[in-house]
Structures are given as structure tokens and as C-alpha cells.
Amino acid sequence: MTLDDEIKEKILQLSDSLLIIDSWNSIADELSDSF
């Protein structure tokens, strides 16, 4: 595995985490709206 491959993998992992955080934000918004 080259350094480029490692960097790409890290970026993919990061973007996955960011997507999860984004969806959590919208879920939290919906939950707070219902209270």
C-alpha cells in the first residue's frame, strides 16, 4: 500500500464519519422539535 492509498483511505473514513455526524445533527434537530 502506497502513501497515497493510505491517505485516500483516511479521507474515506473521515467523510464517512462526517456523514454520520451530519445525519446525527438532523436526527437531533427532529428530536428537539418534538419536545
Backbone hydrogen bonds in HBPLUS format (Angstrom, degrees):
<---DONOR---> <-ACCEPTOR-->    atom                        ^
c    i                          cat <-CA-CA->   ^        H-A-AA   ^      H-
h    n   atom  resd res      DA  || num        DHA   H-A  angle D-A-AA Bond
n    s   type  num  typ     dist DA aas  dist angle  dist       angle   num
A0006-GLU N   A0002-THR O   3.13 MM   4  6.50 157.5  2.18 148.4 154.3     1
A0007-ILE N   A0003-LEU O   2.90 MM   4  6.21 158.9  1.95 154.4 160.1     2
A0008-LYS N   A0004-ASP O   2.85 MM   4  6.12 163.4  1.88 154.8 159.4     3
A0009-GLU N   A0005-ASP O   2.92 MM   4  6.15 158.6  1.97 149.4 155.2     4
A0010-LYS N   A0006-GLU O   2.94 MM   4  6.20 158.7  1.99 148.5 154.3     5
A0011-ILE N   A0007-ILE O   2.91 MM   4  6.18 159.5  1.95 153.5 159.0     6
A0012-LEU N   A0008-LYS O   2.91 MM   4  6.16 158.0  1.95 149.6 155.7     7
A0013-GLN N   A0009-GLU O   2.90 MM   4  6.18 159.9  1.94 152.0 157.3     8
A0014-LEU N   A0010-LYS O   2.86 MM   4  6.09 157.0  1.91 148.2 155.1     9
A0015-SER N   A0011-ILE O   2.81 MM   4  6.06 163.4  1.84 154.4 158.3    10
A0016-ASP N   A0012-LEU O   2.95 MM   4  6.13 152.7  2.02 146.2 153.8    11
A0017-SER N   A0013-GLN O   3.00 MM   4  6.28 157.9  2.05 146.5 152.2    12
A0018-LEU N   A0014-LEU O   2.84 MM   4  6.16 155.5  1.90 151.6 159.0    13
A0019-LEU N   A0015-SER O   2.91 MM   4  6.11 154.5  1.98 145.1 151.4    14
A0020-ILE N   A0016-ASP O   3.02 MM   4  6.31 157.4  2.07 149.3 155.3    15
A0021-ILE N   A0017-SER O   2.89 MM   4  6.18 158.1  1.94 149.8 156.1    16
A0022-ASP N   A0018-LEU O   2.82 MM   4  6.07 157.8  1.87 150.1 156.2    17
A0023-SER N   A0019-LEU O   2.97 MM   4  6.26 163.0  2.00 151.6 155.2    18
A0024-TRP N   A0020-ILE O   2.90 MM   4  6.15 148.9  2.00 145.6 155.1    19
A0025-ASN N   A0021-ILE O   2.92 MM   4  6.22 149.1  2.02 148.3 156.5    20
A0026-SER N   A0022-ASP O   3.17 MM   4  6.57 156.5  2.23 150.6 155.6    21
A0027-ILE N   A0023-SER O   2.93 MM   4  6.14 154.8  1.99 146.0 153.6    22
A0028-ALA N   A0024-TRP O   2.79 MM   4  5.96 161.8  1.82 151.7 156.6    23
A0029-ASP N   A0025-ASN O   2.93 MM   4  6.15 152.4  2.00 144.5 152.3    24
A0030-GLU N   A0026-SER O   3.01 MM   4  6.24 162.2  2.04 147.2 151.1    25
A0031-LEU N   A0027-ILE O   2.92 MM   4  6.19 157.2  1.97 150.4 157.2    26
A0032-SER N   A0028-ALA O   2.87 MM   4  6.08 163.5  1.90 152.2 156.3    27
A0033-ASP N   A0029-ASP O   2.94 MM   4  6.13 145.4  2.06 146.1 155.9    28
A0034-SER N   A0030-GLU O   3.20 MM   4  6.44 140.5  2.36 140.0 149.2    29
A0034-SER N   A0031-LEU O   3.10 MM   3  5.26 127.9  2.38  97.6 110.9    30
A0035-PHE N   A0032-SER O   3.32 MM   3  5.36 154.2  2.39  98.4 105.9    31
